[in-house]
């Protein structure tokens, strides 16, 4: 009997197709497990998105609960064309009348001889350049650099505390020297040792006595509340304790040091935006869509309901002991119809400007049982976000379910492999049986065909 080398060859049955269809039925539970795992993975992603949004809200809340947010000072100037101001330490709240009569300037000199080109040559020798009372720097002028351009380059290369340049004034070329140091301490002194030979123009005429002043080495001069002071710089950090002045021009201004209310308003604005972002993120994964009649990934999830309820509760919880203010709404934070917040900056600013209202205490108080608004928010968010907290516990539970599903999936895959093997064994045996019967049938047909025929005449 011939050996069957392919399933169904002996019987004509499509064994592979039959087994495939049978296994499709057997594998339906496997498909269901895969779909269930996909739904769990979607929940993990949704929890992660909510956690990220709440972390953003936590950062904004931490700013609101920080005492320094409300006690920080800022410095402002009424006339920025005279001076600007910034806080650089721990100043005292006060106002200062400032009059700037002179800005500090860089000393500048120019040559007076009528040079006609940057290639004009000079006698050789040495330029000695001194800035203020500093150590002189010698610049050697020899046959390699005794042109006007060569002298400029040699001075700049010497790092003598000046910047040398050449300017054509329309008639002659001028060598310009500008001090790198502001004020009287940056005054330039040039002395020359002239060899007397080597070029057309005298190197000695580049000494200070032969140079014209184009800008004096002035110190800054100003008065603060009538007290006259001078400095060699236009950035003054040692006149008003904790305040840096930047002189910008001659004129008068009032510098005021006071509470940084803009920073507080910005902190509240950041909180409102972060709260709205968190609400929108929670809605996107947990809200039931009444129009499409479809549930979101976490619709009905207990953790989402708890988070939403707790955040809304915190918005209306009153802090006792602060008179006319006790909730966020008293500071201009309003709940809108869609559940998001808006900020009335005018109302908040008015509260900040009212010395009778303790906005700082309302937000930052740590008294047990009567914590400030920001402190309560911070505590609630911590319990939601910390390891072992509300979201982490839910995430761990879903991850545990995924691991269980994966084990079930692997077990079912092995069982299906065994089932498929049994199906193939049975159909292969059937194929062999049918093939054997077909051969027997063919043999009997041949034998019957060879039997003697009975004649009708006998």
C-alpha positions as CSV (number, residue, x, y, z in Angstrom):
1,X,0.0,0.0,0.0
2,X,1.4,3.4,-1.0
3,X,2.5,5.9,1.8
4,X,0.4,9.2,2.0
5,X,2.8,12.1,2.0
6,X,0.4,15.0,2.3
7,X,-2.8,15.4,4.5
8,X,-5.9,14.5,2.3
9,X,-3.9,13.1,-0.6
10,X,-5.2,9.6,-0.1
11,X,-8.9,10.6,0.6
12,X,-9.2,13.9,-1.2
13,X,-10.3,15.6,2.0
14,X,-9.1,19.2,2.6
15,X,-7.7,18.3,6.0
16,X,-5.7,21.6,6.5
17,X,-8.8,23.6,5.8
18,X,-11.0,21.5,8.0
19,X,-8.5,21.7,10.9
20,X,-8.1,25.5,10.4
21,X,-11.8,26.1,10.7
22,X,-12.1,23.9,13.7
23,X,-9.2,25.7,15.4
24,X,-10.8,29.1,14.6
25,X,-13.8,27.9,16.7
26,X,-11.6,26.5,19.5
27,X,-9.5,29.8,19.5
28,X,-12.4,32.1,20.2
29,X,-11.6,32.3,24.0
30,X,-8.1,33.3,23.1
31,X,-9.3,36.2,21.0
32,X,-11.5,37.2,23.9
33,X,-8.5,37.2,26.3
34,X,-6.5,39.4,23.9
35,X,-9.4,41.9,23.7
36,X,-9.7,42.0,27.4
37,X,-5.9,42.6,27.8
38,X,-6.1,45.4,25.3
39,X,-8.9,47.0,27.4
40,X,-6.7,46.7,30.5
41,X,-3.7,48.3,28.7
42,X,-6.0,51.2,27.7
43,X,-6.9,51.7,31.3
44,X,-3.2,51.8,32.2
45,X,-2.6,54.5,29.6
46,X,-5.7,56.4,30.9
47,X,-4.5,56.3,34.5
48,X,-1.1,57.5,33.3
49,X,-2.6,60.5,31.5
50,X,-4.6,61.5,34.5
51,X,-1.6,61.1,36.8
52,X,0.4,63.4,34.5
53,X,-2.3,66.0,34.6
54,X,-2.7,65.8,38.4
55,X,1.1,66.1,38.7
56,X,0.9,69.4,36.8
57,X,-1.8,70.6,39.2
58,X,0.3,69.5,42.1
59,X,3.2,71.7,40.9
60,X,0.9,74.7,40.6
61,X,-0.5,74.0,44.1
62,X,2.9,73.8,45.6
63,X,3.7,77.3,44.3
64,X,0.4,78.6,45.9
65,X,1.2,77.0,49.3
66,X,4.8,78.4,49.4
67,X,5.0,81.4,51.8
68,X,7.7,83.0,49.7
69,X,5.2,83.4,46.8
70,X,3.4,86.0,48.9
71,X,6.3,87.6,50.7
72,X,8.6,88.2,47.7
73,X,9.4,91.8,46.8
74,X,9.9,93.5,43.5
75,X,11.5,96.8,42.4
76,X,9.9,99.0,39.8
77,X,10.9,102.3,38.2
78,X,8.6,105.1,37.2
79,X,10.9,106.3,34.5
80,X,12.9,103.6,32.8
81,X,14.7,106.1,30.6
82,X,16.6,107.2,33.7
83,X,17.0,103.9,35.5
84,X,15.6,100.5,36.0
85,X,15.7,98.4,39.2
86,X,15.6,94.8,40.3
87,X,15.7,93.0,43.6
88,X,19.0,91.4,44.2
89,X,18.8,90.5,47.9
90,X,16.5,91.2,50.8
91,X,15.5,94.9,50.5
92,X,13.0,96.8,52.7
93,X,9.7,98.0,51.2
94,X,10.2,101.6,50.4
95,X,10.3,104.3,47.7
96,X,13.4,106.1,46.5
97,X,13.6,109.4,44.6
98,X,16.6,109.1,42.2
99,X,18.1,111.7,39.9
100,X,20.8,110.7,37.4
101,X,23.0,113.7,36.4
102,X,25.7,111.8,34.6
103,X,26.3,108.3,33.2
104,X,29.6,106.5,33.6
105,X,31.4,106.5,30.3
106,X,34.3,104.7,28.6
107,X,37.3,107.0,28.0
108,X,38.0,107.4,24.3
109,X,40.9,109.1,22.4
110,X,41.7,109.7,18.7
111,X,44.8,110.6,16.7
112,X,45.2,114.2,15.4
113,X,47.8,113.7,12.6
114,X,46.4,113.7,9.0
115,X,46.8,110.1,8.1
116,X,45.7,109.4,4.5
117,X,45.5,105.6,4.5
118,X,45.6,102.7,6.8
119,X,48.9,101.8,5.1
120,X,50.7,105.0,6.2
121,X,54.0,104.1,7.9
122,X,55.5,105.2,11.3
123,X,58.8,105.4,13.0
124,X,59.5,102.3,15.1
125,X,59.5,102.2,18.9
126,X,57.3,101.2,21.9
127,X,53.8,102.3,22.9
128,X,53.2,102.0,26.7
129,X,49.4,101.9,27.5
130,X,48.1,102.3,31.0
131,X,44.5,102.1,32.2
132,X,43.9,104.2,35.4
133,X,46.5,103.3,38.0
134,X,47.1,99.8,36.5
135,X,50.3,98.3,35.2
136,X,51.4,99.7,31.8
137,X,51.4,97.3,28.9
138,X,54.2,97.7,26.3
139,X,53.4,97.3,22.6
140,X,56.4,96.9,20.3
141,X,56.2,98.6,16.9
142,X,58.8,97.4,14.5
143,X,59.2,97.0,10.7
144,X,56.6,94.1,10.7
145,X,53.8,96.3,12.0
146,X,54.7,100.0,11.7
147,X,51.6,100.9,9.6
148,X,48.4,102.5,10.9
149,X,46.7,99.1,10.5
150,X,49.6,97.3,12.0
151,X,49.6,99.5,15.1
152,X,45.9,98.9,15.6
153,X,46.3,95.2,15.4
154,X,49.3,95.2,17.7
155,X,47.4,97.1,20.3
156,X,44.5,94.8,20.2
157,X,46.7,91.7,20.3
158,X,48.5,93.1,23.4
159,X,45.3,93.0,25.6
160,X,46.2,96.4,27.0
161,X,42.7,97.2,28.3
162,X,41.7,99.2,25.2
163,X,40.1,98.6,21.9
164,X,41.8,100.1,18.9
165,X,40.1,100.9,15.6
166,X,40.5,103.0,12.5
167,X,37.8,105.4,11.3
168,X,37.8,107.5,8.1
169,X,36.2,110.8,9.0
170,X,35.8,111.8,5.4
171,X,39.1,113.6,5.2
172,X,41.6,111.6,7.2
173,X,42.0,108.2,8.8
174,X,42.0,108.3,12.6
175,X,43.3,105.8,15.2
176,X,40.7,105.5,18.0
177,X,41.4,104.1,21.4
178,X,38.4,103.2,23.7
179,X,38.9,102.0,27.3
180,X,37.3,98.7,28.2
181,X,36.8,100.0,31.8
182,X,34.0,102.4,32.7
183,X,34.5,105.6,34.6
184,X,37.5,107.4,35.9
185,X,39.3,104.2,36.7
186,X,39.4,103.5,32.9
187,X,41.3,106.6,31.9
188,X,43.8,105.8,29.1
189,X,47.4,107.1,29.3
190,X,49.7,106.4,26.3
191,X,53.5,107.1,26.5
192,X,55.8,106.5,23.6
193,X,59.5,105.6,23.1
194,X,60.2,106.7,19.5
195,X,63.2,105.3,17.6
196,X,63.0,108.3,15.2
197,X,63.3,106.2,12.0
198,X,61.5,103.6,9.9
199,X,58.5,105.5,8.5
200,X,56.7,108.7,7.4
201,X,54.8,109.6,10.5
202,X,56.2,110.0,14.0
203,X,55.2,107.3,16.4
204,X,55.6,109.9,19.2
205,X,52.5,111.7,18.0
206,X,50.4,108.7,19.4
207,X,51.3,109.7,22.9
208,X,48.5,111.1,25.1
209,X,49.7,114.6,24.7
210,X,49.0,114.5,21.0
211,X,45.7,112.6,21.2
212,X,42.3,114.3,21.3
213,X,39.6,113.2,23.8
214,X,36.4,112.1,22.2
215,X,34.7,110.9,25.4
216,X,35.7,111.7,29.0
217,X,36.3,109.0,31.6
218,X,33.3,110.0,33.6
219,X,31.9,108.3,36.7
220,X,28.2,107.9,37.1
221,X,26.7,110.7,39.2
222,X,23.3,110.5,40.9
223,X,21.4,111.3,44.0
224,X,19.2,108.9,46.1
225,X,16.7,110.8,48.3
226,X,18.9,113.8,48.0
227,X,22.2,112.0,48.8
228,X,24.8,112.4,46.1
229,X,26.8,109.4,45.1
230,X,29.2,108.5,42.3
231,X,30.2,105.1,40.9
232,X,32.4,104.0,38.1
233,X,29.7,101.9,36.6
234,X,26.1,102.3,35.5
235,X,25.0,99.1,37.2
236,X,24.9,99.9,40.9
237,X,24.3,97.1,43.4
238,X,25.8,98.7,46.6
239,X,23.8,101.8,47.0
240,X,20.3,100.5,48.1
241,X,20.5,97.4,50.2
242,X,19.0,94.5,48.2
243,X,18.4,96.5,45.0
244,X,20.4,96.8,41.8
245,X,20.0,100.0,39.8
246,X,20.8,100.1,36.1
247,X,21.3,103.7,35.0
248,X,20.0,104.3,31.5
249,X,20.1,108.1,31.0
250,X,20.1,111.5,32.6
251,X,16.8,112.2,34.4
252,X,14.7,111.5,37.5
253,X,12.7,108.5,38.5
254,X,11.0,106.9,41.6
255,X,12.1,103.4,42.4
256,X,9.5,101.5,44.5
257,X,10.2,98.3,46.4
258,X,7.1,96.4,47.4
259,X,5.2,93.1,47.4
260,X,5.5,91.2,44.1
261,X,1.7,91.0,43.5
262,X,2.3,90.1,39.9
263,X,4.0,86.8,41.0
264,X,1.0,86.0,43.2
265,X,-1.5,86.6,40.3
266,X,0.7,84.5,38.0
267,X,0.6,81.7,40.6
268,X,-3.2,81.7,40.8
269,X,-3.4,81.9,37.0
270,X,-1.1,78.8,36.8
271,X,-3.3,77.0,39.3
272,X,-6.5,77.7,37.3
273,X,-5.0,76.5,34.1
274,X,-3.6,73.4,35.7
275,X,-6.9,72.6,37.4
276,X,-8.7,73.0,34.0
277,X,-6.2,70.8,32.3
278,X,-6.7,68.1,34.9
279,X,-10.5,68.3,34.7
280,X,-10.4,68.0,30.9
281,X,-8.1,65.0,31.0
282,X,-10.3,63.2,33.6
283,X,-13.4,64.0,31.5
284,X,-11.7,62.6,28.4
285,X,-11.1,59.2,30.0
286,X,-14.1,58.9,32.4
287,X,-17.1,60.9,31.0
288,X,-20.0,59.1,29.4
289,X,-20.8,60.7,26.0
290,X,-24.5,61.2,26.0
291,X,-24.6,62.1,22.3
292,X,-22.8,59.0,21.0
293,X,-24.0,56.9,23.9
294,X,-20.5,55.6,24.3
295,X,-18.5,55.1,27.5
296,X,-14.9,56.2,27.8
297,X,-12.1,54.0,29.0
298,X,-12.6,54.8,32.7
299,X,-16.3,55.6,32.8
300,X,-17.7,54.4,36.1
301,X,-14.2,53.9,37.5
302,X,-14.3,54.4,41.3
303,X,-10.9,56.1,41.4
304,X,-12.0,58.7,38.9
305,X,-15.2,59.4,40.8
306,X,-13.2,59.8,44.0
307,X,-10.8,62.2,42.4
308,X,-13.5,64.3,40.8
309,X,-15.5,64.5,44.0
310,X,-12.4,65.4,46.1
311,X,-11.3,68.2,43.8
312,X,-14.7,69.7,43.6
313,X,-15.1,69.5,47.4
314,X,-11.8,71.4,47.9
315,X,-13.0,74.3,45.8
316,X,-15.8,75.0,48.2
317,X,-14.3,74.1,51.6
318,X,-14.0,77.2,53.7
319,X,-11.0,78.0,55.9
320,X,-12.0,79.6,59.2
321,X,-10.5,82.7,60.8
322,X,-9.8,85.0,57.9
323,X,-12.7,87.3,58.0
324,X,-14.1,88.4,54.7
325,X,-12.2,85.7,52.8
326,X,-12.4,82.0,53.3
327,X,-12.6,80.2,49.9
328,X,-11.1,80.5,46.5
329,X,-14.2,82.3,45.2
330,X,-13.5,85.1,47.6
331,X,-10.2,85.7,45.7
332,X,-11.8,85.7,42.2
333,X,-11.5,82.0,41.4
334,X,-14.9,81.1,39.9
335,X,-16.4,77.7,39.0
336,X,-18.0,77.8,35.5
337,X,-21.0,75.9,34.2
338,X,-18.7,73.3,32.4
339,X,-16.9,72.6,35.7
340,X,-13.7,74.5,34.8
341,X,-12.4,77.5,36.6
342,X,-11.8,81.2,35.7
343,X,-9.8,83.9,37.4
344,X,-11.1,87.4,38.1
345,X,-7.6,89.1,38.3
346,X,-9.2,92.4,39.3
347,X,-10.8,90.8,42.4
348,X,-7.7,88.9,43.3
349,X,-5.5,92.1,43.0
350,X,-8.0,94.0,45.1
351,X,-7.7,91.4,47.8
352,X,-3.9,91.5,47.6
353,X,-3.9,95.3,47.9
354,X,-6.1,95.2,51.0
355,X,-3.8,94.9,54.0
356,X,-6.8,93.8,56.1
357,X,-7.0,90.5,54.1
358,X,-4.5,87.7,54.8
359,X,-4.4,86.0,51.4
360,X,-1.1,84.3,52.3
361,X,-2.6,82.8,55.5
362,X,-5.7,81.6,53.7
363,X,-3.6,79.7,51.2
364,X,-0.6,78.5,53.3
365,X,-1.9,78.0,56.9
366,X,-0.9,74.6,58.3
367,X,-3.1,74.5,61.4
368,X,-4.3,70.9,61.7
369,X,-8.0,70.6,60.8
370,X,-8.1,74.1,59.4
371,X,-5.4,74.0,56.8
372,X,-5.1,76.7,54.1
373,X,-6.7,76.1,50.7
374,X,-3.4,75.3,48.9
375,X,-2.2,73.1,51.8
376,X,-5.5,71.1,51.6
377,X,-5.1,70.7,47.8
378,X,-1.5,69.6,48.2
379,X,-2.3,67.0,50.8
380,X,-5.2,65.6,48.7
381,X,-3.0,65.4,45.5
382,X,-0.2,63.7,47.5
383,X,-2.6,60.9,48.5
384,X,-3.7,60.5,44.9
385,X,-0.2,60.5,43.3
386,X,2.2,59.0,45.9
387,X,3.4,55.4,45.7
388,X,0.6,53.2,47.1
389,X,-1.8,56.1,46.6
390,X,-5.2,56.1,44.8
391,X,-3.9,56.0,41.2
392,X,-0.9,53.8,42.0
393,X,-3.1,51.2,43.7
394,X,-5.5,51.1,40.8
395,X,-2.6,50.8,38.3
396,X,-1.1,48.0,40.3
397,X,-4.5,46.2,40.4
398,X,-4.9,46.4,36.6
399,X,-1.3,45.3,36.0
400,X,-2.0,42.2,38.2
401,X,-5.0,41.4,36.1
402,X,-2.9,41.7,32.9
403,X,-0.4,39.3,34.3
404,X,-3.2,36.8,35.1
405,X,-4.6,37.2,31.6
406,X,-1.2,36.6,30.1
407,X,-0.8,33.4,32.1
408,X,-4.3,32.2,30.9
409,X,-3.4,33.1,27.4
410,X,-0.2,31.1,27.5
411,X,-2.0,28.1,29.1
412,X,-4.8,28.3,26.4
413,X,-2.2,28.5,23.6
414,X,-0.6,25.3,24.8
415,X,-4.0,23.6,25.1
416,X,-4.9,24.7,21.5
417,X,-1.6,23.3,20.2
418,X,-2.6,19.9,21.8
419,X,-6.1,20.1,20.4
420,X,-4.8,20.8,16.9
421,X,-2.4,17.9,17.2
422,X,-5.2,15.6,18.1
423,X,-7.4,16.8,15.2
424,X,-4.6,16.3,12.8
425,X,-3.9,12.8,14.1
426,X,-7.5,11.8,13.8
427,X,-8.0,13.2,10.3
428,X,-4.7,11.7,9.2
429,X,-5.9,8.3,10.4
430,X,-9.2,8.9,8.6
431,X,-7.4,9.8,5.5
432,X,-5.4,6.6,5.6
433,X,-8.5,4.5,6.2
434,X,-10.4,6.1,3.3
435,X,-7.3,5.6,1.1
436,X,-7.2,1.9,2.1
437,X,-10.9,1.5,1.4
438,X,-10.5,3.2,-2.0
439,X,-7.7,0.8,-3.0
440,X,-9.8,-2.3,-1.8
441,X,-12.8,-1.0,-3.8
442,X,-10.7,-0.6,-6.9
443,X,-9.3,-4.1,-6.5
444,X,-12.7,-5.7,-6.1
445,X,-14.0,-3.7,-9.1
446,X,-11.1,-5.1,-11.2
447,X,-11.8,-8.7,-10.0
448,X,-15.5,-8.4,-10.7
449,X,-14.7,-7.1,-14.2
450,X,-12.5,-10.2,-14.9
451,X,-15.2,-12.8,-14.0
452,X,-16.5,-15.0,-17.0
453,X,-19.7,-13.7,-18.4
454,X,-22.7,-16.1,-18.4
455,X,-24.0,-16.6,-22.0
456,X,-27.7,-16.1,-22.6
457,X,-27.7,-19.1,-25.1
458,X,-26.5,-21.7,-22.7
